[in-house]
Every structure is written in structure tokens, then in C-alpha cells.
């Protein structure tokens, strides 16, 4: 810490209240009689044909959004032989994103396959930070002391004006491109907060009327740089039938620790006196891969086919999961210095270590959960009668209840050759990047996906 900061800091602390009111008050609304989404139509995706794709996008600012875009461009380059004019990108049924990756996920859910045509120009090449408070000034330091430098006048407003057009979650269901989970972190419960109607129903709030930009901003709200996004708890305004799985998970010592923490959070949400508001920050704190949305949806499902519809589960033969991880490897020259790391470097290294360790465990758990789902789907399909198969599938021709393959693929910078990996790891986490770095990340994603052995096996089955 410099002497200049030491001199200014006491003044900042005394004048913190003069920095201006932070605009992060809750804007979610209470439920009327039933959720908007339930009233309008089923949010489950429509899966045509026998192939479906699920994408999860990690955090990492514009770098992560560019890596996600590169993966989607690669899918858009694979034509479907049985449907002229369609590509593998048209088969995306599930999207889950966190932090910077949630921007790409939300834009695809909003625009569908057409998102790959202009996302680079409309977001990746834009200086989003120009709309944010990024300078070190007394006012901004005072805002940081109050809870966060940037509020909804920054990123949410920019997203609505330049990318998402004020869309709500109900608008996404109407468009019907893919089922979306945006993941943030509930910093009181120290757990993932998933923007889906199930979570909002516990809070007696209507997700359908909630702006998509606010959810993405919550997912990307780096502590201190951004003030927490607040969700008002209306739990005292409606009844809630606790799902059986909540009692089952909390009543046993075994099972998933993630699911236990999620169940405990849902119960706490019913206590409005304890939690009148839920405070949300960057989803990367709890899940930097963005996979928890799909994982929790599966682990808490009441039927083997959910979150698909029965007909989709019976028609399905090939399912591709692509985990797009834009996390960077180790960096810094302090290991070569006799004095070792500085205090700042230690803090950064500790944060990176915690995120990386959690990421490795998260991916292993996701892989296991998807294999478990595949087996449960096979068991469900093989229990169906011929009449049920005929009704759901439309024909018995070629029916084999066990003909179901799941392919889980992870692409990350660590899979690149050393020279490229070094260049990718040097790209900072920010909401503005030079064009050459954006294009490098986009190209790298396509190359890494195309060379992945599991992805190639998936493509061979399509052929």
C-alpha cells in the first residue's frame, strides 16, 4: 500500500456516505396466482430428432464469452445430414453459464443460432468497461467501502441497450431456443443461486417477469467492483410445498454435499425475517464452470427424463455435453524471485487455487452425474411398453431402448499446445479486450473442440 493511499484512506472512510446511493434495490416482483412461465407454456426445451446438445460456459469476462462463442461457431460449422440448412448448433437444448460465460449463454437463448452471426461485433469487440466505473478515485473507493463500485446503472443497463433489448425470462421461453440457467452466488448461504422458476417459487417471486440483464449482471458481479444484486424475498406471501427430495437429502448423512447445501438454502429462503433479501455476487465464487444449473436440475428431478419431455427422451440417441472452460493456468514470475510473492500476489494465488481446486472437483461430479442420468434414462426407456413407445416416438422402427450415448467434453486452455497456451493464459479477465486477442480465443475454441477425442467419437456416431 502506497503512502498516498494511507493518507487518503481515513478521509475516504469518513466520507464514504457521500459517494452517492448505490442503485441495487430488488426489482423482482411477487407471484400473482402462479408463475408467468407456468401460465404461458412449459419451459422444457423442444428436442427435434435424435440428437441434443448441452453447453456450459465458465467465467472469465470477455475472454470467457469469446471462448464460448468459438465453441458455438464450431458447432455451427457441422451440418445435419438429415436436415438441410440446419447445423449442430440448432440442436442446442440446454445452456448454463456463469459470469462472462453467462453473457454468451443468455444471448444464444435470446437469439438462437443467429447469435453466432453478430455476437462478436455486438459484445466481444465492444468496450463494455466504458460504461463502468473503473478509475481509482475517492468516490469510487468510497463506493467500494459501501459495498461495490458499480450498480445496475452500469452492466445491466448496457446489456439491455446493446444486447438483450430488455428481454425477460418469459421472453426466452416464448422464443423456445434453449433452456437457460444463469448461475450466481448467494453469499449468505455460500452456495450457488440458480435463476430458475423453482428457486423463485420458493421466494414467491415471478422469474418470468425478471430482466435477463439483471441475472447476467448478478452472475458477473465481481466482489467490490460490483455491488451485490439483491433479490427480495416474498416467501411470507405464498405457500410452498417442500419437495420430497429436500427432506430426503437433509435427513441422511450421505449423498451430494452440493445438493445438501442447496436444500438448506431453500429452507432458509422460507424465513423472511432471516433473509428479507438474497444478496448475489459473481457465480464463479461457487461454480466457475457454470455446470450446477444442469446438475441440480437433474439431481432434484422427479422423473428420469427431466428436464426433457418424455417424447424427447424416447427419441434421443446422442447427447453431447460441452463444458467450455476459459480459466487460465498459473502466472507470475514470483516463483523465480528469492523474496517470493508479495502480499497481493499471495492473495491472488490463494483465490486462484481455491477456484481451480473447486473447478476440478466440479467437473468430475458433473461427469458422474451425467453418466448416472444416462443410465436412469436407459432404465426408464426399457420399462416402456411397445404401445407407449409408439405413442411417444411415433414408430417402433429401429427402436432400441439401450441405444443412448452421452458424450461429455471439456475444452480448456490447458489442452492447447504450449505456445498457444501461453498466449491464451496471458489474456486478462476484463470486459474489454483487443480484437486480436478476441479472435485468438475464438479460433482456439474451435481448434480445441475439433481435436477432442470424445467430440470426434460423437461426430462419428452422427455419421
C-alpha positions in Angstrom: 0.0 0.0 0.0 1.5 3.4 -1.0 1.8 6.4 1.3 -0.7 8.2 -0.9 -3.3 5.6 -0.1 -2.5 5.7 3.6 -3.0 9.4 3.6 -6.3 9.4 1.7 -7.9 6.3 3.2 -9.0 7.9 6.5 -10.7 10.7 4.6 -12.4 8.1 2.3 -13.8 6.2 5.3 -15.1 9.3 6.9 -16.8 10.4 3.7 -18.0 7.0 2.4 -21.6 8.1 2.8 -21.1 10.9 0.4 -20.3 8.7 -2.6 -24.0 8.5 -3.6 -26.7 5.9 -3.3 -25.9 2.5 -4.8 -28.7 1.5 -7.2 -29.1 -2.2 -6.5 -32.5 -2.4 -4.8 -34.5 -5.5 -5.6 -36.7 -5.3 -8.7 -38.2 -8.8 -8.7 -41.9 -9.0 -8.3 -44.1 -11.2 -6.1 -46.1 -14.1 -7.7 -49.7 -13.4 -8.6 -51.6 -16.7 -8.7 -49.0 -18.8 -10.5 -45.6 -18.1 -12.2 -45.7 -16.4 -15.6 -43.7 -19.2 -17.1 -46.0 -21.9 -15.9 -49.0 -19.9 -17.1 -47.6 -19.4 -20.6 -46.0 -22.7 -21.5 -43.7 -25.4 -20.4 -40.1 -24.1 -20.3 -38.7 -27.6 -21.2 -36.9 -27.4 -24.5 -38.3 -28.9 -27.7 -35.7 -31.5 -28.9 -36.2 -32.4 -32.6 -34.7 -35.6 -33.9 -32.4 -38.0 -32.1 -29.5 -35.6 -31.2 -29.3 -32.9 -28.5 -26.5 -30.6 -27.2 -25.9 -29.1 -23.8 -23.4 -26.2 -23.3 -21.9 -24.8 -20.1 -19.8 -21.7 -20.2 -17.3 -20.7 -17.5 -16.4 -17.3 -16.0 -13.6 -15.1 -17.2 -15.1 -11.8 -18.6 -14.9 -11.2 -22.3 -12.3 -13.9 -22.6 -14.8 -16.5 -21.4 -17.5 -15.1 -23.7 -15.2 -15.3 -26.7 -14.2 -18.9 -25.8 -17.9 -19.8 -25.6 -18.6 -18.1 -28.9 -15.8 -20.0 -30.6 -17.3 -23.3 -29.4 -20.7 -22.3 -30.8 -19.2 -21.3 -34.1 -17.6 -24.7 -34.3 -21.0 -26.4 -33.8 -22.5 -24.1 -36.4 -19.9 -25.5 -38.9 -21.3 -29.0 -38.6 -24.3 -29.6 -41.0 -27.0 -32.0 -40.1 -27.3 -34.6 -42.9 -31.0 -35.3 -42.4 -32.0 -31.6 -42.2 -30.6 -29.4 -45.0 -29.8 -25.9 -43.8 -29.5 -27.0 -40.1 -26.4 -27.4 -38.1 -25.4 -28.9 -34.8 -25.9 -25.5 -33.2 -29.6 -25.9 -33.9 -29.6 -28.9 -31.6 -28.6 -26.9 -28.5 -31.3 -27.7 -25.9 -29.6 -26.7 -22.6 -27.4 -23.7 -21.7 -25.8 -22.9 -18.4 -23.5 -20.0 -17.8 -21.6 -18.2 -15.1 -20.0 -14.7 -15.1 -18.7 -13.8 -18.5 -19.9 -17.0 -19.9 -23.4 -16.2 -18.9 -23.4 -13.3 -21.4 -22.9 -15.7 -24.3 -25.4 -18.2 -22.9 -28.1 -15.6 -22.4 -27.5 -14.1 -25.9 -27.9 -17.5 -27.5 -31.1 -18.2 -25.5 -32.4 -14.8 -26.7 -31.5 -15.1 -30.4 -30.9 -18.8 -31.1 -28.5 -19.9 -33.7 -28.4 -16.4 -35.2 -26.4 -15.3 -32.2 -23.2 -16.5 -33.8 -23.6 -14.1 -36.6 -23.2 -10.9 -34.6 -22.1 -11.6 -31.0 -18.5 -10.8 -31.9 -19.4 -7.3 -33.1 -22.1 -6.6 -30.6 -20.3 -7.7 -27.5 -16.8 -9.2 -27.9 -15.4 -6.2 -29.7 -17.1 -3.6 -27.5 -15.6 -1.7 -24.6 -18.2 -2.6 -22.0 -15.9 -1.2 -19.3 -16.6 2.3 -20.8 -20.0 2.1 -19.1 -18.5 1.1 -15.8 -16.7 2.9 -13.0 -13.1 1.6 -13.3 -11.0 4.6 -12.2 -9.4 4.7 -8.8 -11.0 7.9 -7.4 -12.0 8.9 -3.8 -15.7 8.5 -4.8 -15.2 5.0 -6.3 -13.1 3.9 -3.3 -15.9 5.2 -1.0 -18.4 3.2 -3.1 -16.3 0.1 -2.7 -16.4 0.7 1.1 -20.2 0.9 0.9 -20.5 -2.5 -0.9 -19.5 -2.1 -4.6 -18.3 0.4 -7.1 -20.8 -0.4 -9.9 -24.5 -0.9 -9.7 -27.4 -1.5 -12.2 -26.7 1.8 -13.9 -23.6 0.0 -15.4 -23.6 -3.5 -16.8 -27.4 -4.3 -16.7 -28.2 -1.1 -18.5 -25.5 -1.7 -21.1 -26.8 -5.2 -21.7 -30.3 -4.1 -22.2 -29.4 -1.2 -24.5 -26.8 -3.1 -26.7 -27.5 -6.8 -26.5 -30.6 -8.1 -24.8 -33.2 -5.5 -25.5 -34.9 -5.6 -22.1 -35.8 -9.3 -22.5 -37.2 -11.2 -19.5 -37.1 -14.9 -18.8 -40.6 -15.3 -20.1 -39.4 -13.9 -23.5 -36.8 -16.7 -23.7 -39.5 -19.3 -23.2 -41.6 -17.8 -25.9 -38.7 -17.9 -28.3 -38.1 -21.5 -27.4 -34.4 -21.8 -28.5 -32.9 -23.5 -25.4 -33.5 -23.9 -21.7 -31.2 -21.5 -19.8 -29.7 -21.5 -16.3 -27.8 -18.4 -15.2 -25.7 -19.1 -12.1 -24.8 -16.6 -9.4 -23.5 -16.9 -5.8 -25.7 -16.5 -2.7 -23.1 -15.0 -0.4 -25.1 -15.6 2.8 -25.7 -19.2 2.1 -22.3 -19.6 0.5 -23.9 -21.5 -2.3 -24.9 -21.3 -6.0 -28.0 -19.3 -6.7 -29.7 -20.6 -9.9 -32.0 -18.4 -11.8 -34.9 -20.8 -12.5 -38.6 -20.8 -11.5 -38.1 -23.4 -8.9 -35.8 -21.1 -6.9 -38.0 -18.1 -7.5 -41.1 -20.1 -6.4 -39.5 -20.7 -3.0 -39.1 -16.9 -2.8 -42.7 -16.5 -4.1 -41.4 -14.4 -6.9 -42.0 -14.4 -10.6 -39.0 -15.3 -12.7 -40.9 -14.8 -16.0 -41.0 -11.1 -15.4 -37.4 -10.7 -14.3 -35.0 -9.0 -16.7 -32.4 -11.3 -18.2 -29.8 -8.5 -17.9 -30.1 -8.4 -14.1 -29.5 -12.1 -13.8 -26.4 -11.9 -16.1 -25.1 -8.9 -14.1 -25.6 -10.9 -10.8 -23.7 -13.8 -12.3 -20.8 -11.4 -13.3 -20.7 -9.2 -10.2 -17.1 -9.5 -9.1 -17.0 -8.5 -5.4 -16.2 -4.9 -4.6 -16.0 -4.0 -8.3 -19.8 -4.6 -8.4 -22.4 -4.1 -5.7 -24.4 -7.3 -4.9 -27.6 -7.7 -6.9 -30.5 -8.1 -4.4 -33.5 -10.4 -4.7 -36.4 -9.6 -2.5 -37.9 -12.5 -0.5 -41.7 -12.7 -0.7 -41.9 -16.1 1.0 -44.5 -14.9 3.5 -46.9 -14.2 0.7 -47.5 -17.7 -0.6 -47.4 -21.3 0.5 -44.7 -23.7 -0.7 -44.9 -27.4 -0.9 -41.4 -28.6 0.0 -40.3 -31.3 -2.5 -39.7 -34.7 -1.0 -36.0 -34.7 -2.1 -35.3 -31.8 0.3 -36.3 -33.8 3.4 -34.5 -36.9 1.9 -31.2 -35.1 1.4 -31.3 -33.3 4.7 -32.4 -36.4 6.6 -29.4 -38.5 5.5 -25.7 -38.2 6.1 -24.7 -39.4 2.7 -25.3 -38.0 -0.7 -24.2 -34.9 -2.6 -22.8 -32.1 -0.5 -23.8 -29.7 -3.2 -27.4 -30.9 -3.1 -27.4 -30.7 0.7 -26.2 -27.1 0.7 -28.9 -26.2 -2.0 -31.6 -27.8 0.1 -30.5 -25.9 3.2 -30.6 -22.7 1.3 -34.2 -23.3 0.0 -35.4 -23.9 3.6 -33.7 -20.7 4.8 -35.4 -18.7 2.0 -38.7 -19.5 3.7 -37.6 -17.5 6.7 -38.3 -13.9 5.6 -37.2 -12.5 8.9 -33.8 -14.1 8.5 -33.5 -13.3 4.8 -35.7 -10.5 3.6 -33.3 -10.1 0.7 -30.9 -12.5 -1.0 -27.5 -11.0 -1.9 -25.9 -12.2 -5.1 -22.4 -11.9 -6.5 -20.2 -13.5 -9.2 -21.2 -17.1 -9.8 -17.5 -18.0 -10.3 -17.1 -17.9 -6.5 -19.1 -21.1 -6.1 -19.1 -22.7 -9.6 -16.7 -21.3 -12.2 -17.7 -23.9 -14.8 -21.4 -23.0 -14.8 -22.5 -26.6 -14.6 -24.5 -26.5 -11.4 -27.7 -25.4 -13.2 -28.0 -28.6 -15.2 -26.5 -30.7 -12.4 -29.0 -29.6 -9.8 -31.9 -29.8 -12.3 -31.0 -33.5 -12.7 -30.3 -34.3 -9.1 -33.6 -32.9 -8.0 -35.8 -34.2 -10.8 -38.9 -36.2 -10.0 -38.8 -38.2 -13.3 -35.9 -39.8 -15.2 -36.4 -37.8 -18.3 -36.5 -34.4 -16.7 -35.6 -31.6 -17.7 -36.6 -33.1 -21.0 -40.1 -34.1 -22.1 -40.9 -37.9 -22.3 -41.1 -37.8 -26.1 -37.7 -36.2 -26.4 -36.2 -38.8 -24.0 -37.5 -41.6 -26.1 -36.4 -40.2 -29.4 -32.9 -39.3 -28.2 -29.9 -41.4 -29.3 -27.0 -39.0 -29.0 -26.4 -36.3 -26.3 -23.3 -34.0 -26.4 -22.3 -32.0 -23.3 -19.6 -29.4 -23.9 -18.0 -27.7 -20.9 -16.2 -24.6 -22.1 -13.6 -23.6 -19.5 -11.8 -20.3 -20.1 -9.9 -20.5 -16.8 -6.2 -19.6 -17.0 -3.2 -21.5 -15.8 -0.6 -20.4 -13.2 1.0 -17.0 -13.9 3.6 -14.6 -12.5 7.4 -14.6 -12.1 7.4 -14.6 -8.3 8.5 -18.3 -8.1 11.8 -17.2 -9.5 12.4 -14.4 -7.1 14.4 -15.0 -3.9 12.0 -12.9 -1.9 9.0 -14.9 -3.1 5.5 -13.5 -3.7 4.2 -10.1 -2.4 1.1 -9.9 -0.3 -1.0 -9.0 -3.3 0.4 -12.0 -5.3 -0.3 -14.3 -2.4 -3.9 -13.2 -2.2 -4.3 -13.7 -5.9 -2.7 -17.1 -5.8 -4.9 -18.2 -3.0 -8.0 -17.1 -4.8 -6.9 -18.9 -8.0 -6.0 -22.0 -6.0 -9.5 -22.2 -4.4 -11.3 -21.6 -7.8 -9.1 -24.2 -9.7 -9.5 -26.9 -7.0 -13.2 -26.4 -6.9 -13.4 -26.4 -10.7 -11.6 -29.8 -10.9 -14.0 -31.3 -8.4 -17.0 -29.8 -10.1 -16.2 -31.2 -13.5 -15.7 -34.7 -12.0 -19.0 -34.5 -10.2 -20.7 -33.3 -13.4 -19.3 -36.1 -15.4 -20.6 -38.7 -12.9 -24.0 -37.0 -12.7 -24.4 -37.2 -16.5 -23.5 -40.8 -16.6 -26.0 -41.5 -13.8 -28.6 -39.7 -15.8 -27.9 -41.8 -19.0 -28.3 -45.0 -17.0 -31.6 -43.8 -15.5 -32.9 -42.8 -18.9 -32.0 -46.3 -20.3 -33.8 -47.9 -17.4 -36.8 -45.7 -18.0 -36.9 -46.4 -21.7 -36.6 -50.1 -21.3 -39.6 -50.2 -18.9 -41.9 -48.7 -21.5 -44.4 -50.8 -23.3 -44.5 -51.0 -27.1 -47.7 -49.0 -27.1 -46.0 -46.2 -25.0 -43.0 -46.2 -27.3 -45.3 -45.9 -30.3 -47.2 -43.1 -28.8 -44.1 -41.1 -27.7 -41.8 -41.9 -30.7 -44.3 -42.2 -33.4 -42.9 -45.5 -34.7 -41.3 -48.7 -33.4 -38.9 -48.9 -36.4 -35.3 -49.1 -35.3 -36.3 -48.9 -31.6 -33.6 -50.0 -29.1 -34.1 -48.8 -25.6 -30.4 -49.1 -24.8 -29.2 -47.1 -27.9 -28.4 -44.0 -26.0 -25.0 -42.4 -25.8 -23.8 -39.4 -23.7 -20.5 -37.7 -24.7 -19.1 -35.2 -22.1 -16.4 -33.0 -23.5 -14.3 -30.3 -21.7 -12.2 -27.8 -23.6 -9.8 -25.5 -21.8 -6.6 -23.6 -22.4 -4.7 -26.4 -20.8 -5.5 -28.6 -23.9 -3.6 -26.2 -26.3 -0.1 -26.7 -27.5 2.5 -24.9 -25.2 2.9 -21.8 -27.4 -0.8 -21.2 -27.8 -1.5 -22.0 -24.2 1.0 -19.3 -23.1 -0.7 -16.7 -25.3 -4.2 -17.7 -24.0 -3.1 -17.6 -20.4 -1.8 -14.1 -20.8 -5.2 -12.7 -21.7 -6.6 -10.8 -18.8 -10.0 -11.1 -17.2 -11.8 -7.9 -18.2 -14.8 -6.7 -20.2 -12.7 -5.2 -22.9 -10.0 -6.9 -25.0 -8.1 -6.1 -28.2 -9.5 -7.6 -31.4 -6.5 -9.8 -32.0 -7.0 -11.4 -28.5 -10.7 -11.9 -29.1 -10.1 -13.6 -32.4 -7.3 -15.8 -31.0 -9.6 -17.1 -28.2 -12.5 -17.7 -30.7 -10.2 -19.7 -33.1 -8.6 -21.6 -30.2 -12.0 -22.8 -29.0 -12.8 -24.2 -32.4 -9.5 -26.0 -32.8 -9.6 -27.5 -29.3 -13.2 -28.8 -29.8 -12.4 -30.2 -33.2 -9.4 -32.1 -31.9 -11.1 -33.5 -28.8 -11.3 -37.4 -29.0 -14.7 -37.6 -27.3 -16.1 -35.0 -29.6 -14.8 -36.9 -32.6 -16.5 -40.0 -31.3 -19.7 -38.1 -31.1 -19.4 -36.9 -34.7 -18.6 -40.4 -35.9 -21.9 -41.6 -34.4 -23.8 -38.8 -36.2 -22.2 -40.2 -39.4 
